[in-house]
Amino acid sequence: MDSLTQRKKVIIADDHLSVREWLEVILNESPLFHVVESLRSGAELEAVVARLRPDLVITDIKMPDLSGDQAARALRTRYPDLAMVAYTGFVTEGLFLQLIKCGFNGIVVKRSPASELMRALEQVMNGEVGYCKTAQHTIKVLVEKHLYNDRKNTVKPLLNDRNLVIIRLIAEGNASAAIAEALGISIHSVNTYRKRLLDKTGCLSPAHLVHYAHQHGLIDDIEP
């Protein structure tokens, strides 16, 4: 591929200018890609994708206004064939599963070498899934836990009914003792559930967990 018209059109979204500039350099130096727009917020993505019709979107996850995973959900609904790669600072088991559900074709951690990023992008553009080595390690763990089908790139349910009940009780402001009494279990069991919920979802705190539940429509009837 020599001319710009033959290269795959790419839109980048990341709230850090240095990251956007670095991605632009390595992608534009490649004979395969051409960056047509660089955005600092997920809120701009849908309108720009509609206008420029790219072949590939590379987006950070945590951004102001609208997160990359929220933007990806909307894009996947409207553009089922659009290639999307999450370019994130970290990837926990919970976050990986969340990103797959959002419709990402690839996941690359920012500390990965440029060679891993480019290989993942090429795999995605060839109709495959593309993951950096860190994400591949996460996949191995999830497959062993029977939470992810790597052959079909599908996710099994992350949260069971008991998990959802506990999240709801946390969102309502109940402490561990009150949750234990309501469910007829020990406080130790409640605390174990809480820790496992954070691990599963990739959340860092109970408040983050409640925010996650609201984002994913798990407790829509409770005011945030």
VEXDREN-2710 file (C-alpha; in Angstrom, 1 decimal):
% VEXDREN-2710
k/r/px/py/pz
1/MET/0.0/0.0/0.0
2/ASP/1.5/3.3/-1.1
3/SER/-1.1/6.0/-1.3
4/LEU/-3.2/7.4/1.5
5/THR/-6.4/6.2/-0.2
6/GLN/-5.2/2.6/0.1
7/ARG/-4.4/2.8/3.7
8/LYS/-6.9/1.9/6.5
9/LYS/-8.4/5.1/7.9
10/VAL/-8.0/5.3/11.7
11/ILE/-9.6/7.5/14.4
12/ILE/-7.8/7.8/17.7
13/ALA/-9.4/8.9/21.0
14/ASP/-7.3/9.5/24.1
15/ASP/-7.4/12.4/26.6
16/HIS/-3.6/12.5/26.8
17/LEU/-2.0/14.5/24.0
18/SER/1.3/12.7/24.2
19/VAL/-0.4/9.3/23.6
20/ARG/-2.3/10.7/20.6
21/GLU/0.8/12.1/19.1
22/TRP/2.8/8.9/19.6
23/LEU/0.0/6.8/18.0
24/GLU/-0.2/9.2/15.1
25/VAL/3.5/8.9/14.4
26/ILE/3.8/5.1/14.5
27/LEU/0.5/4.6/12.6
28/ASN/1.3/7.2/9.9
29/GLU/4.7/5.7/9.4
30/SER/3.1/2.3/8.7
31/PRO/2.2/1.5/5.1
32/LEU/-1.1/0.1/6.4
33/PHE/-2.7/2.9/8.4
34/HIS/-3.5/6.6/8.1
35/VAL/-4.8/8.6/11.1
36/VAL/-7.7/10.8/9.9
37/GLU/-8.7/12.3/13.2
38/SER/-7.4/12.5/16.8
39/LEU/-9.9/13.1/19.6
40/ARG/-9.5/13.8/23.3
41/SER/-12.9/12.6/24.4
42/GLY/-15.2/9.6/23.7
43/ALA/-18.1/12.1/23.4
44/GLU/-16.9/13.2/20.0
45/LEU/-16.4/9.7/18.6
46/GLU/-19.9/8.8/17.3
47/ALA/-20.3/12.1/15.3
48/VAL/-16.7/11.9/13.9
49/VAL/-17.1/8.2/12.9
50/ALA/-20.4/9.1/11.1
51/ARG/-18.6/11.8/9.2
52/LEU/-15.3/10.1/8.3
53/ARG/-16.4/6.5/8.2
54/PRO/-13.0/5.0/9.4
55/ASP/-11.9/1.4/9.1
56/LEU/-10.6/1.3/12.7
57/VAL/-11.1/3.1/16.0
58/ILE/-8.4/3.0/18.7
59/THR/-9.7/4.4/22.0
60/ASP/-8.6/4.9/25.6
61/ILE/-11.2/3.7/28.2
62/LYS/-11.1/6.3/30.9
63/MET/-11.7/9.7/29.3
64/PRO/-13.7/12.8/30.3
65/ASP/-17.4/13.3/29.2
66/LEU/-17.8/9.7/27.8
67/SER/-15.6/6.7/28.5
68/GLY/-14.2/4.6/25.6
69/ASP/-16.3/1.6/26.5
70/GLN/-19.6/3.6/26.5
71/ALA/-18.7/5.0/23.1
72/ALA/-17.8/1.6/21.8
73/ARG/-21.2/0.2/22.8
74/ALA/-23.0/2.9/20.8
75/LEU/-20.6/2.5/17.8
76/ARG/-21.0/-1.3/17.8
77/THR/-24.8/-1.0/17.6
78/ARG/-24.7/1.4/14.7
79/TYR/-21.6/0.1/12.9
80/PRO/-21.4/-3.7/13.4
81/ASP/-18.5/-4.1/11.1
82/LEU/-16.3/-1.3/12.5
83/ALA/-13.0/-2.5/13.9
84/MET/-12.4/-1.2/17.4
85/VAL/-9.3/-1.6/19.6
86/ALA/-9.2/-0.6/23.3
87/TYR/-5.9/1.1/24.2
88/THR/-5.9/1.1/28.0
89/GLY/-3.5/1.8/30.9
90/PHE/-4.3/-1.6/32.5
91/VAL/-6.5/-4.7/32.0
92/THR/-8.0/-6.6/34.9
93/GLU/-10.1/-9.7/34.4
94/GLY/-13.3/-7.7/35.0
95/LEU/-12.3/-4.9/32.6
96/PHE/-11.4/-7.4/29.9
97/LEU/-14.8/-9.1/30.1
98/GLN/-16.5/-5.7/30.1
99/LEU/-14.6/-4.6/27.0
100/ILE/-15.4/-7.8/25.1
101/LYS/-19.1/-7.2/25.9
102/CYS/-18.8/-3.7/24.5
103/GLY/-17.7/-5.1/21.1
104/PHE/-14.0/-4.5/21.0
105/ASN/-12.1/-6.6/18.5
106/GLY/-8.7/-6.1/20.3
107/ILE/-7.2/-4.9/23.6
108/VAL/-3.7/-3.5/24.0
109/VAL/-2.2/-2.2/27.2
110/LYS/-0.3/1.1/26.8
111/ARG/3.0/-0.2/28.2
112/SER/3.1/-2.8/25.4
113/PRO/5.9/-2.4/22.8
114/ALA/4.9/-0.8/19.5
115/SER/5.5/-4.1/17.8
116/GLU/2.7/-5.7/19.9
117/LEU/0.3/-2.9/19.2
118/MET/1.0/-3.1/15.4
119/ARG/0.6/-6.8/15.4
120/ALA/-2.7/-6.6/17.2
121/LEU/-4.0/-3.9/14.8
122/GLU/-3.0/-6.0/11.8
123/GLN/-4.8/-9.1/13.3
124/VAL/-8.0/-7.0/13.9
125/MET/-7.9/-5.7/10.3
126/ASN/-7.6/-9.2/9.0
127/GLY/-10.8/-10.1/10.8
128/GLU/-9.2/-11.8/13.8
129/VAL/-9.0/-10.7/17.5
130/GLY/-5.9/-8.8/18.5
131/TYR/-4.4/-8.8/22.0
132/CYS/-1.1/-7.7/23.5
133/LYS/0.8/-10.2/25.6
134/THR/-0.7/-8.8/28.9
135/ALA/-4.2/-9.3/27.6
136/GLN/-3.3/-12.7/26.3
137/HIS/-2.3/-13.7/29.9
138/THR/-5.6/-12.4/31.2
139/ILE/-7.4/-14.5/28.5
140/LYS/-5.6/-17.6/29.8
141/VAL/-6.8/-17.0/33.3
142/LEU/-10.4/-16.4/32.2
143/VAL/-10.4/-19.5/30.0
144/GLU/-9.2/-21.5/33.0
145/LYS/-12.0/-20.0/35.1
146/HIS/-14.5/-20.8/32.3
147/LEU/-15.5/-17.1/32.1
148/TYR/-14.3/-16.6/28.5
149/ASN/-14.6/-18.7/25.3
150/ASP/-11.4/-17.8/23.4
151/ARG/-12.6/-19.7/20.3
152/LYS/-15.8/-17.7/19.9
153/ASN/-14.6/-14.5/21.6
154/THR/-17.7/-14.6/23.9
155/VAL/-18.2/-13.9/27.6
156/LYS/-20.1/-16.0/30.0
157/PRO/-22.2/-14.1/32.6
158/LEU/-19.9/-12.3/35.0
159/LEU/-22.3/-11.8/37.9
160/ASN/-24.8/-14.3/39.3
161/ASP/-28.1/-13.5/41.1
162/ARG/-26.5/-13.4/44.6
163/ASN/-23.8/-10.9/43.3
164/LEU/-26.6/-8.6/41.9
165/VAL/-28.5/-8.7/45.2
166/ILE/-25.4/-7.7/47.1
167/ILE/-24.5/-4.9/44.7
168/ARG/-28.1/-3.6/45.1
169/LEU/-27.8/-3.6/48.9
170/ILE/-24.5/-1.8/48.7
171/ALA/-26.0/0.8/46.4
172/GLU/-28.8/1.3/48.9
173/GLY/-26.2/2.3/51.5
174/ASN/-26.1/-0.8/53.6
175/ALA/-23.0/-1.7/55.5
176/SER/-21.7/-5.3/55.7
177/ALA/-23.5/-6.0/59.0
178/ALA/-26.8/-5.0/57.5
179/ILE/-26.2/-7.0/54.4
180/ALA/-25.3/-10.0/56.4
181/GLU/-28.5/-9.7/58.5
182/ALA/-30.7/-9.2/55.4
183/LEU/-29.2/-12.3/53.6
184/GLY/-28.8/-14.5/56.7
185/ILE/-25.1/-14.9/56.2
186/SER/-22.0/-14.0/58.2
187/ILE/-20.2/-10.6/57.9
188/HIS/-17.1/-12.5/56.9
189/SER/-19.1/-14.0/53.9
190/VAL/-20.4/-10.5/52.9
191/ASN/-16.8/-9.1/53.0
192/THR/-15.6/-12.0/50.9
193/TYR/-18.4/-11.4/48.3
194/ARG/-17.5/-7.7/48.3
195/LYS/-13.8/-8.4/47.6
196/ARG/-14.7/-10.9/44.8
197/LEU/-17.1/-8.4/43.2
198/LEU/-14.3/-5.9/43.0
199/ASP/-12.0/-8.5/41.5
200/LYS/-14.6/-9.6/39.0
201/THR/-15.6/-6.2/37.8
202/GLY/-12.2/-4.5/37.9
203/CYS/-13.6/-1.9/40.3
204/LEU/-11.4/-0.2/42.9
205/SER/-13.9/0.6/45.6
206/PRO/-17.6/0.1/46.6
207/ALA/-18.4/3.5/45.1
208/HIS/-16.7/2.4/41.9
209/LEU/-18.7/-0.8/41.9
210/VAL/-22.0/1.0/42.3
211/HIS/-21.0/3.3/39.4
212/TYR/-20.2/0.2/37.3
213/ALA/-23.6/-1.2/38.1
214/HIS/-25.4/2.0/37.1
215/GLN/-23.3/2.1/33.9
216/HIS/-24.3/-1.4/32.9
217/GLY/-28.0/-1.1/33.8
218/LEU/-27.9/-3.5/36.7
219/ILE/-29.6/-1.2/39.2
220/ASP/-31.5/1.3/37.0
221/ASP/-34.3/1.8/39.6
222/ILE/-31.9/3.1/42.2
223/GLU/-30.8/6.8/42.0
224/PRO/-27.1/7.2/41.5
END
